[in-house]
Amino acid sequence: MVSFFDYLQVFSFGLFLVIVVADTIYLRRSCQINAFTLGMSHERLQNFLEISLFIAVNIWIIETLFSALNLDFRIFPPPLHLPLFDSLTLKSIGAFLIVLGFAAFILAIVALGDSWRLGIDKATPASLVTHGIYAISRNPIYGFFNLYFFGVFLINGTLIHLIFALFVALNLHYQILGEEKFLEKTHGQSYRDYCAITNRYFTWRQMTHSPTTDKT
């Protein structure tokens, strides 16, 4: 029987896909910007991290959808589907994390405008966005992925979902480190000033001012 939590997972997959595809098409047609830049960096490690994450996420989506729809087929062997817990409280917390993550994701997409990219774009670097949700987090979209994957883990409670959640968190952290080097090289002192008042993931600090967007 498909439950509310199963519907939430399926709906959230669809919503994410619609937002990403719509924004990619808009940037391509209206701004002549290729927002999909995964694997196009000159750094081999960065390319490997981006491509491996892309492949892993697609496999994870298939696995999770089959589980949410109560289908018998599974990609991974039974030992990896070991249930670690089955708690309504944890499922509810997971649902909250997914909703919270999507709120951050949507706010980030709105704040980014035509600066949104999926990967590091060295051909047409985006402007430095520091307003909106970016005033309290330098990486709200990465934060969304972490909240989302751990939320799905809490809903399903299986070993394979825990493995994927940890893999994504570590992979994204290393990608963030690479992206920070690129942004510092691209935007210089403006980015360093931004980092001085805004944390990598989240800051509770009251923002007395928001740095202006760097158009260089």
Residue pairs with C-beta under 8 A, 6 or more apart in sequence:
1 70
2 68
2 69
2 70
4 95
5 68
5 91
5 94
5 95
5 155
6 68
6 69
6 70
7 68
8 95
8 98
8 155
9 64
9 65
9 68
9 98
9 152
9 155
10 65
10 68
10 69
12 98
12 102
12 148
13 61
13 64
13 65
15 102
16 102
16 105
19 105
19 106
19 109
20 118
23 35
23 109
23 116
24 35
24 36
24 118
27 33
27 34
27 35
27 114
27 116
28 34
28 35
31 114
33 114
33 124
34 121
34 123
34 124
35 116
35 117
35 118
35 121
36 118
36 119
37 117
37 118
37 119
37 120
37 121
37 123
38 50
38 51
38 54
38 118
38 119
39 47
39 50
39 51
39 54
39 119
40 47
40 119
40 120
40 121
40 122
40 123
41 47
41 50
41 119
41 120
41 122
41 178
42 122
43 178
45 174
45 178
46 120
46 175
46 178
49 171
49 174
49 175
49 178
50 119
50 175
52 171
53 168
53 171
53 172
53 175
56 164
56 167
56 168
56 171
57 168
59 75
60 149
60 164
62 75
63 74
63 75
63 76
63 160
64 152
64 156
64 161
66 73
66 74
66 75
67 74
67 156
67 158
74 81
76 160
79 159
80 158
80 159
80 160
80 163
81 158
81 159
81 160
82 158
82 159
83 157
83 158
84 157
84 158
84 159
84 162
85 157
86 157
87 157
90 154
90 155
90 157
91 154
91 155
91 157
93 151
93 154
94 150
94 151
94 152
94 153
94 154
94 155
95 151
95 155
96 151
97 147
97 148
97 150
97 151
97 154
98 147
98 148
98 151
98 152
98 155
100 147
101 143
101 144
101 145
101 146
101 147
101 148
101 151
102 144
102 148
104 133
104 137
104 140
104 141
104 143
104 144
104 147
105 140
105 141
105 144
107 132
107 133
107 140
108 132
108 133
108 134
108 140
108 141
108 144
109 116
109 141
110 132
111 129
111 131
111 132
111 133
111 134
112 126
112 129
113 129
114 126
115 126
115 127
115 129
116 126
117 126
120 178
120 179
120 182
122 182
125 186
127 213
127 214
127 215
127 216
128 183
128 186
128 187
128 190
128 191
128 194
128 213
128 214
129 213
130 194
130 198
130 210
130 211
130 212
130 213
130 214
131 210
131 213
133 140
134 140
134 198
135 198
135 207
135 210
136 198
136 202
136 203
136 207
137 143
137 198
137 199
137 200
137 201
137 202
137 203
138 194
138 195
138 198
138 199
138 200
138 201
139 176
139 200
139 201
142 172
142 175
142 176
142 201
143 201
143 202
145 168
145 172
146 165
146 168
146 169
146 172
149 161
149 164
149 165
149 168
149 169
150 165
150 169
152 161
152 165
153 161
153 162
153 164
153 165
176 200
180 195
180 200
183 191
184 191
184 192
184 195
187 214
187 216
190 211
190 214
190 216
191 214
193 211
194 211
197 203
197 205
197 207
197 211
199 205
